[in-house]
Amino acid sequence: MREPIIAIDGPSGAGKSTLSKLLAAEFGYLNLDTGAMYRTVALAATRQGVATDDGAALARLCAEISITFQRDGGGERVLLDGADVTTAIRTPQISQLTAVVAACPEVRAAMTAQQRKIAAAGGVVLEGRDIGTAVFPDAEVKFFLSASAAERGRRRYNELRDKGVAVDLAQTVREIEERDAADSARTHAPLVQAADAMVIDSSFLDIDAVLQVMVSEVERWRAHCDTAAPSS
C-alpha cells in the first residue's frame, strides 16, 4: 500500500508545525515544514539585502540558497546553507516578512517545486497554508487547523517568551491578525480551506487531543485502503 500524502493547513499559530512533527512520528513518515522554508527565504533575503517585493531577485535567491532539515534528539533543525537557523527564523520580524515573501509568485513556485519533489513518493506530512489546495490538491488526507486569533497569539507569545524573546502579548495578537489578513488577501495561493479537509478547531483542545483526532483519521484512511486493495 502506498502511504499517504498528508496536508495540514491553517492560519499562523494554529499548531500546525507541532502537530505535523507528532503525526509524522506516529506513523514513521517524513515531516516537511513548508512554513519554515518560507521563513528561511525571508531570513536569507534580510541577510543579503534582497528587497522582499522584488520577485526576480527573490527567485534568484531561491535558486542560490540551500534549505535542508536535520533531525536530531531535540527535534528537527532548519539549515540555511548548512547553518542552523531554527531559532533565527522564528522572530517576530521574520514572521512579518514571511507573509510578504510567501505572497511572491516566484518564491511560491520555487518552494512548491521543492516540496512536490520531496513528497512525491508519499509517506509524508506537510503543513502550510495552501498544501491541500495548491501544492497537493490530491493529497489523500487533509486537515485544516484553526483557533481564535487571541488563542493563537497567546500560544505564540508563550513560545517566544519561553525562548527568551522579549514580546508583548497584545502586539503578538495583533501580528497574528495582520498575518491572517495578509495570508487570506493575497492573490497568489491565499489561505483557503480545502473543501475535502477535516476541520479541527483547537481553541479549547490541547495538542494531545488534536493529535488523537488526526491519528484516527489517518488510520481510518489506511484501513479503507487495505480493505479496498485487490487480493493477490
C-alpha positions, -999 to 999 in steps of 0.1 A, spaced: 0 0 0 13 34 -9 15 56 22 -5 89 20 5 125 15 -10 143 45 -17 180 41 -21 202 72 -33 237 65 -44 266 87 -35 301 99 -4 312 118 -2 298 153 -28 271 149 -3 244 160 5 231 125 42 227 130 40 208 163 12 185 151 29 178 118 60 166 137 40 145 161 18 130 134 48 121 112 65 105 142 34 85 150 35 67 116 72 70 108 65 95 80 87 123 68 78 157 82 82 187 59 77 221 75 69 242 45 64 273 66 100 270 78 111 270 41 94 304 35 107 318 68 142 308 57 138 326 24 127 357 43 158 354 66 181 349 37 166 379 19 171 400 51 207 390 55 216 395 18 197 428 15 172 415 -11 140 435 -12 110 413 -3 89 429 -31 114 422 -58 102 389 -74 131 385 -98 157 390 -71 139 366 -47 137 340 -75 175 342 -79 179 340 -42 158 308 -40 180 293 -68 212 301 -49 204 290 -13 201 256 2 173 248 27 175 214 44 161 198 75 181 178 100 166 155 126 183 151 160 174 141 195 159 176 202 137 176 171 142 189 136 166 217 128 163 240 98 196 247 80 203 276 56 234 268 35 244 243 62 240 267 92 213 262 118 187 289 116 159 271 136 156 299 162 165 328 139 135 322 116 110 324 145 115 360 155 86 385 151 105 404 124 109 373 103 73 363 109 61 396 94 85 395 65 75 359 57 39 370 49 53 393 22 78 367 8 52 339 8 29 360 -13 56 363 -41 46 340 -70 83 334 -79 91 322 -43 60 300 -41 68 284 -75 104 276 -63 93 262 -29 63 243 -44 86 226 -68 109 215 -40 80 203 -19 65 182 -47 98 166 -54 104 156 -18 69 144 -11 60 126 -44 66 91 -31 41 95 -2 45 88 35 50 125 42 32 151 63 33 187 50 20 218 68 14 253 55 -14 274 42 -21 261 7 -8 225 8 -42 209 3 -54 235 -22 -24 244 -43 7 223 -36 -10 189 -32 -47 192 -41 -49 154 -45 -34 147 -11 -50 116 4 -56 131 38 -62 168 45 -67 187 77 -74 224 84 -65 235 118 -80 267 133 -82 286 166 -92 321 176 -66 348 169 -65 355 207 -56 319 215 -31 316 187 -15 349 198 -13 336 234 4 304 222 29 323 201 36 347 230 43 319 254 65 301 228 87 332 222 88 341 259 100 306 268 128 310 243 139 342 260 125 366 234 111 399 248 75 401 235 42 419 242 10 398 243 -12 424 227 13 431 200 17 394 193 -21 390 189 -21 420 165 7 404 145 -13 372 142 -44 391 130 -22 410 105 -7 378 92 -42 363 88 -53 392 68 -22 391 46 -25 353 40 -62 354 32 -60 385 9 -30 376 -13 -39 369 -49 -14 340 -53 -23 308 -34 -42 325 -5 -51 307 27 -82 288 19 -97 257 35 -99 228 11 -134 215 6 -124 180 15 -103 188 45 -112 177 81 -116 209 101 -103 209 137 -108 239 159 -82 237 186 -92 268 206 -103 246 235 -83 214 228 -48 206 238 -22 192 215 -27 155 225 -65 158 219 -60 172 184 -33 146 176 -56 118 185 -83 131 161 -57 133 134 -42 98 141 -77 83 140 -84 99 106 -52 86 91 -58 51 105 -93 52 90 -79 61 56 -52 33 58 -78 8 69 -101 18 40 -72 14 15 -63 -21 29 -99 -31 25 -102 -17 -10 -69 -32 -22 -74 -62 -45 -63 -95 -30 -33 -112 -46 
